[in-house]
Amino acid sequence: MTDNFLRLAGVVTEKPTFKTSPSGVEHCNLSIEHRSMQEEAGLPRNAFCYMPVAISGPLASQLKNKLSKGMHIRVSGFITYHQSKNKPGKLVLHAQYIEQI
């Protein structure tokens, strides 16, 4: 299996954080809040989630002074599981494309 693609629109919920790795790669982390009305089994359903987003490399560098809390964006990329030592694991959307909407 190789399919792993997610596109999600939402509002940036916090000020994006930017860091540069020791190897010189720019990284950005932020979260978006998604709310929408979807149809399931012929009935309307509210859909809601928070999704952490990781942006790396040239895309992170391009967005350094363009992303802010409250901005409406559409993000697409792949998801992966992140787990830190003392926190529960979570799915993270690794952005390959971002647009303001």
C-alpha angles and dihedrals in degrees: 000000000000105000111117114145131136130179117189134170122207150124122283104246101195140020107283114246120221125199136167118223121228087258090058099255115143116229132188128191127193141143130232130203115218124198125171145139113249132181118240124173088349093304132104116253131185112235120200135166146148113228125190112221127204120197122187141178125001093351090058090048092050092051098045097110098023105066122079142162112280095026117137110229141167115220128190130182140093131309128228138170118258121193127179126196100258102022134071116261123259141187113253127196109225104208121227095165132022130181133177114239 
